[in-house]
Amino acid sequence: MKGTTLGKIRAYWLGSVVCMGGFLFGYDSGITIKGGVLTLASFQSDYRYGSADKTRTSSLSVGLQQLGGFLACFIAWPLTDKLGRKKSLMISSFVFCIGAAIQTINTHSLAAFYVARVVAGLGLGAATVAVPMFNSEMMPKEMRGQVGSFFQWFYTFGIFVSYWIDYGVAKDFKSTDPAQWQIPIGLQLAPAAFLGLGMLTVPESTRWLTKKGRHDEAWKSLQWIRADSSQATVDEMDEIRSGVEAETVATEGFQLRELLEGENFKRLFAAFAVFTAQQATGATAFAYFGPQYFNLIVGNAEQSLLLTAIFGAVKVIACGIFVLFFAERLSRRQVLIGGAAFMAACQITTAAVVKSFPAPSNGGGTVAPSGIATVALIYLFVIAYNFSWGPMPWPYVSEIFPARIREPGVAVGVASQWLFNFVFSLTTPYMISSMGWGTFLLWGIFDAVIAVFSFAFLKETRGLSLEAISQQRFKAGSSPNDSRGNKKDDVLITEHREG
């Protein structure tokens, strides 16, 4: 087998193993969203709460997991720097398994279940920081966007699988059988174990090993992932070593204030803004509260659930098509600008249609033509999201930082994802009930602002090595030749003196 072919297979394997963290994220989210296992009669009976406490229990279960994920981002930063990407993901998997196991045990205690949600969130949050770093540092530049986008693809697949498992246990198990809720929750242990044990089949990050001065191991790691030891791989190793060593020599003794200086702050702000924008598109709200949104459109609960299930399938297919065929054929900027603009058009048009032709309050057996048109717009919206702001932030944020500040930079970006995931999952039900069609208009305005932000501030990174990206100014639409100058204000890494 040719080295390049084997190298691609190994790259896809590594991406699939580490992005099992994305599947885990999606599956865990799916079993706790509206209509998940927490609403099953068997769960309510075993944990002894009534229908009046449904919303509170569901909100706490989701919110506490998100709290754990947010806090874990800042724990993962020093962990990934000290122990490496592999060990960090193994520890994340182990911590998540502890939380999932406690959730699966029928403790009859909501307090114990809530604590387990926080523990699982810690493991999941740490994984969401380590996965994009590991992916970006190991992938050849020609595959970095594609394999980095696996995270979102696996996430959508995790949610989709959770929908059908929830449906299956609700249909086939008695409402008095604890297995009805234990099976969906316990199944989380399988992908979590796959993530942790899968780390035994891949080497440590080449760039992390180089940063730690373990050059022989770094060379073996690069040889394995490229399945090649030709001069091209030797040259790549030299480029990695030169880039990492130059940053280390130039800025010995990292201090937090470096993140707020010059080019570093631009990249940090971009990471925070990109993941905030990902949540502000409205797609996360649709994932959590699909039935309520579709009920605004068709006014029928049963049809809303069916449309939500189809919505999940559309996400998986759309994201898969993007990852397999378009991720490395389109520029990052084109994808993010165009995706946001198209989503804005879909949401604003949806708002106009829903306002002009509201769904019948008494439901009905058929969907009006305006309802069909609106559903089509929502599906177009989610296709655009999974062609742009769904998958692309994960590889983009992980590749814009130099090795010097990659851990804290990615941690801040992913932390904003967890923070605003929590904000929008908490506020969306109130937005739907109080704003109605105005909710679609709000998302449309957000999407329009995101398109303008992307055009004005985001840099193109496709086809560039991580070292080349780190050596360039971070400005909108900058070209591969736009290298850093020698002016003090343009230097990416600032040399610090004591005193």
Solvent accessible surface area in square Angstrom, and as a share of the most:
residue,aa,sasa,rsa
1,M,164,0.73
2,K,156,0.66
3,G,26,0.25
4,T,95,0.56
5,T,64,0.37
6,L,53,0.27
7,G,7,0.07
8,K,110,0.47
9,I,86,0.44
10,R,61,0.22
11,A,0,0.00
12,Y,79,0.30
13,W,101,0.35
14,L,0,0.00
15,G,0,0.00
16,S,31,0.20
17,V,0,0.00
18,V,0,0.00
19,C,0,0.00
20,M,34,0.15
21,G,0,0.00
22,G,0,0.00
23,F,30,0.13
24,L,2,0.01
25,F,4,0.02
26,G,0,0.00
27,Y,5,0.02
28,D,0,0.00
29,S,4,0.02
30,G,1,0.01
31,I,1,0.00
32,T,4,0.02
33,I,13,0.07
34,K,106,0.45
35,G,53,0.51
36,G,1,0.01
37,V,1,0.00
38,L,6,0.03
39,T,44,0.26
40,L,22,0.11
41,A,56,0.43
42,S,1,0.01
43,F,0,0.00
44,Q,24,0.11
45,S,76,0.49
46,D,20,0.11
47,Y,6,0.02
48,R,171,0.62
49,Y,21,0.08
50,G,41,0.40
51,S,86,0.55
52,A,100,0.77
53,D,56,0.29
54,K,76,0.32
55,T,99,0.58
56,R,147,0.54
57,T,1,0.00
58,S,23,0.15
59,S,55,0.35
60,L,61,0.31
61,S,0,0.00
62,V,18,0.10
63,G,11,0.10
64,L,39,0.19
65,Q,3,0.01
66,Q,2,0.01
67,L,84,0.42
68,G,0,0.00
69,G,0,0.00
70,F,56,0.23
71,L,82,0.41
72,A,2,0.02
73,C,0,0.00
74,F,86,0.36
75,I,100,0.51
76,A,1,0.01
77,W,53,0.19
78,P,73,0.46
79,L,44,0.22
80,T,0,0.00
81,D,42,0.22
82,K,156,0.66
83,L,57,0.28
84,G,0,0.00
85,R,4,0.01
86,K,40,0.17
87,K,120,0.51
88,S,2,0.01
89,L,0,0.00
90,M,62,0.28
91,I,69,0.35
92,S,3,0.02
93,S,5,0.03
94,F,135,0.56
95,V,39,0.22
96,F,1,0.00
97,C,30,0.18
98,I,73,0.37
99,G,0,0.00
100,A,0,0.00
101,A,37,0.29
102,I,59,0.30
103,Q,1,0.00
104,T,30,0.17
105,I,104,0.53
106,N,39,0.20
107,T,52,0.30
108,H,75,0.34
109,S,40,0.26
110,L,35,0.17
111,A,69,0.53
112,A,30,0.23
113,F,2,0.01
114,Y,29,0.11
115,V,92,0.53
116,A,0,0.00
117,R,1,0.00
118,V,37,0.21
119,V,33,0.19
120,A,0,0.00
121,G,0,0.00
122,L,52,0.26
123,G,2,0.02
124,L,1,0.00
125,G,0,0.00
126,A,11,0.08
127,A,3,0.02
128,T,0,0.00
129,V,0,0.00
130,A,1,0.00
131,V,1,0.00
132,P,8,0.05
133,M,0,0.00
134,F,0,0.00
135,N,3,0.02
136,S,2,0.01
137,E,2,0.01
138,M,1,0.00
139,M,5,0.02
140,P,24,0.15
141,K,86,0.36
142,E,108,0.48
143,M,15,0.07
144,R,4,0.02
145,G,0,0.00
146,Q,26,0.12
147,V,0,0.00
148,G,6,0.06
149,S,0,0.00
150,F,11,0.05
151,F,3,0.01
152,Q,9,0.04
153,W,58,0.20
154,F,35,0.14
155,Y,28,0.11
156,T,2,0.01
157,F,93,0.39
158,G,0,0.00
159,I,2,0.01
160,F,49,0.20
161,V,37,0.22
162,S,0,0.00
163,Y,33,0.13
164,W,118,0.41
165,I,42,0.22
166,D,13,0.07
167,Y,124,0.47
168,G,24,0.23
169,V,8,0.04
170,A,51,0.39
171,K,143,0.60
172,D,109,0.57
173,F,68,0.28
174,K,159,0.67
175,S,59,0.38
176,T,116,0.68
177,D,49,0.26
178,P,45,0.28
179,A,27,0.21
180,Q,7,0.03
181,W,0,0.00
182,Q,46,0.20
183,I,65,0.33
184,P,0,0.00
185,I,2,0.01
186,G,16,0.16
187,L,77,0.38
188,Q,0,0.00
189,L,60,0.30
190,A,63,0.49
191,P,14,0.09
192,A,0,0.00
193,A,40,0.31
194,F,82,0.34
195,L,1,0.00
196,G,8,0.08
197,L,118,0.58
198,G,6,0.06
199,M,0,0.00
200,L,119,0.59
201,T,70,0.41
202,V,6,0.03
203,P,28,0.17
204,E,23,0.11
205,S,0,0.00
206,T,1,0.01
207,R,13,0.05
208,W,9,0.03
209,L,4,0.02
210,T,3,0.02
211,K,55,0.23
212,K,81,0.34
213,G,45,0.43
214,R,102,0.37
215,H,58,0.26
216,D,111,0.57
217,E,78,0.35
218,A,0,0.00
219,W,64,0.22
220,K,134,0.57
221,S,3,0.02
222,L,2,0.01
223,Q,53,0.23
224,W,68,0.24
225,I,2,0.01
226,R,27,0.10
227,A,18,0.14
228,D,47,0.24
229,S,65,0.42
230,S,52,0.33
231,Q,120,0.53
232,A,74,0.58
233,T,5,0.03
234,V,50,0.29
235,D,73,0.38
236,E,41,0.19
237,M,6,0.03
238,D,69,0.36
239,E,72,0.32
240,I,0,0.00
241,R,74,0.27
242,S,68,0.44
243,G,10,0.09
244,V,5,0.03
245,E,72,0.32
246,A,63,0.49
247,E,18,0.08
248,T,59,0.34
249,V,119,0.69
250,A,39,0.31
251,T,1,0.01
252,E,142,0.64
253,G,50,0.48
254,F,69,0.29
255,Q,74,0.33
256,L,112,0.56
257,R,125,0.46
258,E,1,0.00
259,L,11,0.06
260,L,120,0.60
261,E,52,0.23
262,G,46,0.44
263,E,4,0.02
264,N,3,0.01
265,F,94,0.39
266,K,96,0.41
267,R,0,0.00
268,L,18,0.09
269,F,97,0.41
270,A,3,0.03
271,A,0,0.00
272,F,75,0.31
273,A,16,0.12
274,V,0,0.00
275,F,2,0.01
276,T,28,0.16
277,A,9,0.07
278,Q,3,0.01
279,Q,4,0.02
280,A,13,0.10
281,T,0,0.00
282,G,0,0.00
283,A,6,0.05
284,T,11,0.06
285,A,0,0.00
286,F,1,0.00
287,A,9,0.07
288,Y,11,0.04
289,F,26,0.11
290,G,0,0.00
291,P,26,0.16
292,Q,48,0.21
293,Y,0,0.00
294,F,0,0.00
295,N,67,0.34
296,L,46,0.23
297,I,11,0.05
298,V,5,0.03
299,G,16,0.15
300,N,32,0.16
301,A,74,0.58
302,E,140,0.63
303,Q,40,0.18
304,S,1,0.01
305,L,109,0.54
306,L,110,0.55
307,L,24,0.12
308,T,13,0.07
309,A,22,0.17
310,I,72,0.37
311,F,1,0.00
312,G,1,0.01
313,A,29,0.22
314,V,28,0.16
315,K,12,0.05
316,V,22,0.13
317,I,108,0.55
318,A,4,0.03
319,C,0,0.00
320,G,5,0.05
321,I,69,0.35
322,F,0,0.00
323,V,0,0.00
324,L,86,0.43
325,F,112,0.47
326,F,75,0.31
327,A,1,0.01
328,E,40,0.18
329,R,177,0.65
330,L,68,0.34
331,S,14,0.09
332,R,0,0.00
333,R,37,0.14
334,Q,117,0.52
335,V,9,0.05
336,L,1,0.00
337,I,39,0.20
338,G,37,0.35
339,G,9,0.09
340,A,0,0.00
341,A,51,0.39
342,F,95,0.40
343,M,0,0.00
344,A,8,0.06
345,A,57,0.44
346,C,6,0.03
347,Q,1,0.00
348,I,73,0.37
349,T,61,0.36
350,T,0,0.00
351,A,2,0.01
352,A,56,0.44
353,V,29,0.17
354,V,11,0.06
355,K,117,0.50
356,S,73,0.47
357,F,130,0.54
358,P,96,0.60
359,A,24,0.19
360,P,61,0.39
361,S,123,0.80
362,N,135,0.69
363,G,10,0.10
364,G,38,0.36
365,G,69,0.67
366,T,119,0.69
367,V,43,0.25
368,A,51,0.40
369,P,114,0.72
370,S,26,0.17
371,G,4,0.04
372,I,109,0.55
373,A,49,0.38
374,T,2,0.01
375,V,15,0.08
376,A,47,0.36
377,L,33,0.16
378,I,1,0.00
379,Y,35,0.13
380,L,79,0.39
381,F,1,0.00
382,V,1,0.00
383,I,65,0.33
384,A,12,0.09
385,Y,14,0.05
386,N,0,0.00
387,F,55,0.23
388,S,1,0.01
389,W,0,0.00
390,G,0,0.00
391,P,0,0.00
392,M,0,0.00
393,P,0,0.00
394,W,6,0.02
395,P,2,0.01
396,Y,1,0.00
397,V,1,0.01
398,S,1,0.01
399,E,0,0.00
400,I,0,0.00
401,F,0,0.00
402,P,1,0.01
403,A,12,0.09
404,R,35,0.13
405,I,0,0.00
406,R,5,0.02
407,E,3,0.01
408,P,4,0.02
409,G,0,0.00
410,V,1,0.00
411,A,0,0.00
412,V,31,0.18
413,G,0,0.00
414,V,0,0.00
415,A,4,0.03
416,S,1,0.01
417,Q,8,0.03
418,W,0,0.00
419,L,65,0.32
420,F,47,0.20
421,N,3,0.02
422,F,77,0.32
423,V,50,0.29
424,F,23,0.10
425,S,12,0.08
426,L,86,0.43
427,T,50,0.29
428,T,0,0.00
429,P,50,0.32
430,Y,151,0.57
431,M,23,0.10
432,I,18,0.09
433,S,95,0.61
434,S,93,0.60
435,M,78,0.35
436,G,16,0.16
437,W,91,0.32
438,G,12,0.11
439,T,0,0.00
440,F,0,0.00
441,L,63,0.31
442,L,50,0.25
443,W,0,0.00
444,G,0,0.00
445,I,84,0.43
446,F,63,0.26
447,D,0,0.00
448,A,41,0.32
449,V,92,0.53
450,I,11,0.06
451,A,12,0.09
452,V,104,0.60
453,F,30,0.12
454,S,0,0.00
455,F,133,0.55
456,A,50,0.38
457,F,114,0.48
458,L,1,0.00
459,K,0,0.00
460,E,35,0.16
461,T,0,0.00
462,R,94,0.34
463,G,38,0.36
464,L,24,0.12
465,S,17,0.11
466,L,2,0.01
467,E,12,0.05
468,A,29,0.22
469,I,0,0.00
470,S,6,0.04
471,Q,80,0.36
472,Q,5,0.02
473,R,64,0.23
474,F,9,0.04
475,K,99,0.42
476,A,38,0.30
477,G,43,0.42
478,S,9,0.06
479,S,53,0.34
480,P,91,0.58
481,N,138,0.71
482,D,22,0.12
483,S,66,0.42
484,R,73,0.27
485,G,23,0.23
486,N,153,0.78
487,K,151,0.64
488,K,175,0.74
489,D,121,0.63
490,D,27,0.14
491,V,48,0.27
492,L,2,0.01
493,I,16,0.08
494,T,46,0.27
495,E,127,0.57
496,H,38,0.17
497,R,207,0.75
498,E,178,0.80
499,G,126,1.21
